[in-house]
Amino acid sequence: MPIMSGNVQDITGASMAGLMAEVIFWPQVPTTYGSTFMPTQEVRATAGAGGAYSLFLRATDGNKPNYPYAFRIEWLDASGNISHTDNISADHGLYLKVPFSAGNVVDNLTKDIGNATYQNSVPLTPEQVDEALSRVLPSNLADSPLVQAAGAQAAENALAEADILVGSESRSPKTGDSRTVRAVDSVGAVSFEATPEGNVRIGDVLVTPTVGWRIIDADGNISMEVKEDGRTYIYDAVFPGPVTGIGSGSNVPVNTLHVCLVVGQSNASGRGLPYGDGMDPEDPRIMEYGAKNRTLRLASVPLDMHDTATGISPATTFARNYLQTQPSNVGVLLVPAAHGGTGFTGAANTLTWTPNAASSAEYDLPALAIAQTLEAIAAAKAAGYKVVVKLILWHQGENNASLSTAGYAAAQDGLRTYLLAGLGTPNLPFVVGQMTPEGFAVTPSKLNVDKAHAATPGRVPYTGFAKSAPGGVNVGETVHFSRVGIEHLGKTYHAAYWQALANIPGSPALQPQNLVAKRTGTTLEVSWDAPPRDLTGTPTYSMDDGAGTAWVIPPSRITSYTLEYKVGAGAWTPVTRAWGMYTVETVTGFPTGAAQVRVVALNESATPSAPAIATVT
């Protein structure tokens, strides 16, 4: 993999005196690389005292689609908390070239987003590009749609802002300035261009759009038109071929709902800030059956939880990530049943997650969650949907910091067994989310619960563990995730869902993924991810052609990990680990010199996986 280096001062021009910063790169969308799946996993590097950093990044030019990496800089205060973020890609429209070459970041910057180059325009995200172009352009320019022109008022630039909203009618706002938008396809041909003069070129067709100007698809449906208000409206036109596949945003009717029950306390309910102000438009593929409003409807932010949620929930961000890997006819039905400040207890007149322990029915959260889910399934079926119960998303633990690791594990596993029995789904994936790292520092006893959480996949089949990230908490808090933390959990919950699907008893342990080892002085920090982070598709399927929908999930049963290191040409030295299912480890007193680390996963029969090996940086 190429080594990407740079200096924060080269990008921001800011002095690094007394400052700390992390540089984060991530693929813009999930892609395929050969027969493997590359998720939007963030890769981080901590800048040194002078602002310099370096890290390994896999080249993206072999990916489908070949979107470049985006990146941002997170400025840290003396405690290591995020004080400010410079989102280089979102705010400045700069990305790594495809392909990029090893060396300095500054030499690899471009405004090329996948196969679309935008010049002198507001930066667009790859999702906005996909959303807009999939509605405007056919899969083959030889099949260019019929273009009709009429009227007298010139249209504003169709995609200058590209503020494309999901729905049956979307629009790009008037810009009021002079900007050219140009989309270039993979062979360098201009497939779409809009000029300040109001001219639009689609393939080889040049038109001057005016009020009443329309693009009609092969079936006679209007996909784009200019209305009397001077805005260009983009509709859910369906084109044959690739653009109707996964993640295309086409208007293939949603006829199947995948049910996700959301249980736990406040972080599951939703406390992530900020939200709203256009950040969370309704998604026609995400629905909810609320705890208070018992109707089937488009999901809101905040969700209609058993308590009153006050921010975005990881259930919402999970659903958004999940739908990127599903056909357009599939939606998610969230069943929001979490309640802040709740836990496992047998106290009278208290809400409890302990099955059959409530003093009355109104306090019996497990029974209430099952009843709400069964009502949601019945309502969806009555509305004509095919319904499949897919998973339970659990985030809780802050309220039970006094429990031992064994005590919490027994309580959580008992709840899982009860919920699965009530829903009639014995092998339903149960995904556990990690609490905030900042909370462990304030309340160290929470680490007992964290150990039970992390060990869940090794203790119980068909379960997964979603890691949280430091710095993702609301301002002035250590318990509740901010929007940044919730967005991160949405990705790790999604990966943990695949982990749970593959966590089948008797299966071999697969190779650990994304192994990173970083040394600071004599301290070594190692982290990795549980497989399967790389998902193998059927031979006829890839993320960008929509030819199929089935993932082949390689089974992987892991009950512990071993960690070793070696310096130079020396022998491998084992690291004594207190908790074998943790996918992080800190080694103090680490020797100097060039070194490597090796991680091996073991299943319940202690059969080792192929090793993951990384060079210490």
GIPENOR-V982717 format. One record per pair of residues at least 12 apart in sequence whose C-alpha atoms are under 7 Angstrom apart, sorted by the first residue. I is the first residue (numbers start at 1). J is the second residue. Records with the same first field share a line. If there is no record, write none. Layout:
I = J + J
This chain:
1 = 56 + 57 + 58 + 59
2 = 56 + 57 + 58 + 59 + 101 + 102
3 = 54 + 55 + 56 + 57 + 102 + 103
4 = 54 + 55 + 56 + 57 + 102 + 103 + 104 + 105
5 = 53 + 54 + 55 + 103 + 104 + 105
6 = 52 + 53 + 54 + 104 + 105
7 = 51 + 52 + 53
8 = 51 + 52
9 = 51
16 = 49 + 50 + 51
20 = 47 + 75 + 76 + 77
21 = 46 + 47 + 73 + 74 + 75 + 76
22 = 44 + 45 + 46 + 47 + 73 + 74 + 75
23 = 44 + 45 + 46 + 72 + 73 + 74
24 = 42 + 43 + 44 + 45 + 71 + 72 + 73
25 = 42 + 43 + 44 + 69 + 70 + 71 + 72
26 = 40 + 41 + 42 + 43 + 69 + 70 + 71
27 = 40 + 68 + 69 + 70
28 = 40 + 67 + 68 + 69 + 70 + 126
31 = 63 + 64 + 65 + 543
32 = 63 + 64 + 542 + 543
33 = 62 + 63 + 64
35 = 536 + 537
36 = 534 + 535 + 536
37 = 534 + 535 + 536
38 = 534
59 = 99 + 100
60 = 98 + 99
61 = 98 + 99
64 = 544
65 = 544
66 = 114
67 = 113 + 114
68 = 95 + 96 + 97 + 98 + 113 + 114
69 = 95 + 96
70 = 89 + 95 + 96
71 = 87 + 88 + 89
72 = 86 + 87 + 88 + 89
73 = 85 + 86 + 87
74 = 86
81 = 471
82 = 471
90 = 123
92 = 123
93 = 111 + 123 + 124
94 = 109 + 110 + 111
95 = 109 + 110 + 111
96 = 108 + 109 + 110
97 = 109 + 110 + 112
113 = 126
115 = 184 + 185 + 186
116 = 183 + 184 + 185
117 = 182 + 183 + 184
118 = 181 + 182 + 183
119 = 180 + 181 + 182
120 = 179 + 180
121 = 160 + 179 + 180 + 181
122 = 160 + 161
128 = 162 + 164
130 = 248
131 = 248 + 249
132 = 164
134 = 243 + 248
135 = 223 + 235 + 236 + 237
136 = 223 + 224
138 = 239
139 = 241 + 242 + 243
141 = 203
145 = 215 + 216 + 217 + 218
146 = 215 + 216 + 217
147 = 214 + 215 + 216
148 = 213 + 214 + 215
149 = 209 + 210 + 212 + 213 + 214
150 = 210 + 211 + 212 + 213
151 = 210 + 211 + 212
152 = 210 + 211
153 = 210 + 211
154 = 198 + 209 + 210 + 211
155 = 198 + 209 + 210 + 211 + 226 + 230 + 231 + 232
156 = 174 + 198 + 230 + 231 + 232
157 = 194 + 195 + 196 + 198
158 = 172 + 194 + 232
159 = 172 + 181
160 = 175 + 179 + 181
161 = 173 + 175
166 = 283
167 = 284
168 = 235 + 236
169 = 233 + 234 + 235 + 236
170 = 233 + 234 + 235
171 = 231 + 232 + 233 + 234
172 = 231 + 232 + 233
173 = 231
174 = 231
178 = 196
179 = 195 + 196
180 = 194 + 195 + 196
181 = 193 + 194 + 195
182 = 194
190 = 203
191 = 203
210 = 226
211 = 226 + 227 + 228 + 230
212 = 225 + 226 + 227
213 = 225 + 226
214 = 226
221 = 237
222 = 235 + 237
223 = 235 + 236 + 237
236 = 250 + 251
237 = 250 + 251
238 = 250 + 251
242 = 544 + 545 + 546
244 = 546
245 = 327 + 328 + 545 + 546
246 = 324 + 325 + 326 + 327 + 328 + 543 + 546
247 = 324 + 328
249 = 328
250 = 328
252 = 328 + 329
253 = 329
254 = 285 + 328 + 329 + 330 + 331
255 = 329 + 330 + 385 + 386
256 = 329 + 330 + 331 + 385 + 386 + 387
257 = 330 + 331 + 332 + 333 + 385 + 386 + 387 + 388
258 = 331 + 332 + 333 + 387 + 388 + 389 + 390
259 = 332 + 333 + 334 + 388 + 389 + 390 + 391
260 = 333 + 334 + 335 + 389 + 390 + 391 + 392 + 393
261 = 334 + 335 + 336 + 373 + 391 + 392 + 393
262 = 315 + 335 + 336 + 337 + 338 + 392 + 393 + 394
263 = 336 + 337 + 338 + 393 + 394 + 395
264 = 338 + 339 + 394 + 395 + 396
265 = 338 + 339 + 340 + 341 + 342 + 395 + 396
266 = 339 + 340 + 341
267 = 313 + 395 + 480 + 481
268 = 313 + 314 + 338 + 394 + 395
269 = 305 + 309 + 313 + 338 + 339 + 340
270 = 302 + 309 + 310 + 311 + 312 + 313
271 = 309 + 310 + 311 + 312 + 313 + 480 + 481
272 = 311 + 312 + 313 + 481 + 482 + 483 + 486
273 = 311 + 312 + 474 + 482 + 483
274 = 483
275 = 311 + 312
280 = 301
282 = 298 + 299 + 300
284 = 298
285 = 331 + 332
286 = 298 + 299 + 331 + 332 + 333
287 = 299 + 332 + 333 + 334
288 = 333 + 334 + 335
289 = 334 + 335 + 376
290 = 304 + 305 + 335 + 336
291 = 304 + 305 + 306 + 336 + 337 + 372
292 = 304 + 306
296 = 379 + 380
303 = 336
304 = 336
305 = 336 + 337 + 338 + 339
306 = 337 + 338 + 339
307 = 338 + 339 + 340
312 = 483
313 = 486
314 = 486 + 487 + 489 + 490
315 = 490
317 = 487 + 490
318 = 490 + 491 + 493 + 494
319 = 332
321 = 490 + 491 + 494
322 = 494
326 = 549
327 = 549
335 = 373
337 = 369
341 = 399
342 = 399
343 = 399 + 400
344 = 400 + 411
346 = 358
349 = 363
350 = 363
351 = 363 + 364 + 365
352 = 364 + 365
353 = 365 + 366
354 = 411 + 415
355 = 415 + 418
366 = 419
370 = 419 + 422 + 423
390 = 428 + 429
391 = 428 + 429 + 430
392 = 429 + 430 + 431
393 = 430 + 431 + 432
394 = 431 + 432 + 433
395 = 432 + 433
397 = 449
398 = 446
401 = 445 + 446 + 449
402 = 445
404 = 448
405 = 448 + 449 + 451 + 452
408 = 449 + 452
409 = 452
427 = 462
428 = 462
429 = 462 + 463 + 497 + 500 + 501
430 = 462 + 463 + 464 + 500
431 = 463 + 464 + 465 + 493 + 496 + 497
432 = 453 + 464 + 465 + 466
433 = 465 + 466 + 467 + 493
434 = 450 + 453 + 466 + 467 + 468
435 = 468
436 = 468 + 470 + 478 + 479 + 481
437 = 469 + 470
438 = 470 + 478
439 = 478 + 479
453 = 465
454 = 581 + 582
455 = 581
458 = 558 + 559 + 560 + 581
459 = 559
461 = 503 + 504 + 505
462 = 500 + 501 + 503 + 504
463 = 500 + 503
464 = 496 + 497 + 499 + 500
465 = 496
466 = 489 + 492 + 493 + 496
467 = 492
468 = 488 + 489
469 = 485
472 = 484 + 485
473 = 485
495 = 533
498 = 532
499 = 531 + 532
502 = 553 + 554 + 555 + 556
503 = 555 + 556 + 557
504 = 555 + 556 + 557
505 = 557
506 = 557
507 = 555 + 556 + 557
508 = 556 + 557 + 603
509 = 556 + 557 + 558 + 601 + 602 + 603 + 608 + 609
510 = 531 + 556 + 601 + 609 + 610
511 = 531 + 600 + 601 + 609 + 610 + 611 + 612
512 = 528 + 529 + 530 + 531 + 600 + 601 + 612
513 = 528 + 529 + 530 + 531 + 533
514 = 528 + 529
515 = 527 + 528 + 612 + 614
516 = 528 + 614
517 = 614 + 615 + 616 + 617
518 = 616 + 617
519 = 616 + 617
522 = 588 + 589 + 590 + 591
523 = 587 + 588 + 589 + 590
524 = 586 + 587 + 588 + 590
525 = 585 + 586 + 587
526 = 584 + 585 + 586
527 = 583 + 584 + 585
528 = 583 + 584
529 = 583
535 = 552 + 553
536 = 551 + 552 + 553
537 = 551 + 552
538 = 550 + 551 + 552
557 = 603
558 = 601 + 602 + 603 + 604
559 = 581 + 602 + 603 + 604
560 = 580 + 581 + 601 + 602 + 603
561 = 580 + 581 + 599 + 600 + 601 + 602
562 = 599 + 600 + 601
563 = 575 + 598 + 599 + 600
564 = 597 + 598 + 599
565 = 596 + 597 + 598
566 = 595 + 596 + 597
567 = 593 + 594 + 595 + 596
568 = 593 + 594 + 595
595 = 615 + 616
596 = 613 + 614 + 615 + 616
597 = 613 + 614 + 615 + 616
598 = 611 + 612 + 613 + 614
599 = 611 + 612 + 613
600 = 612
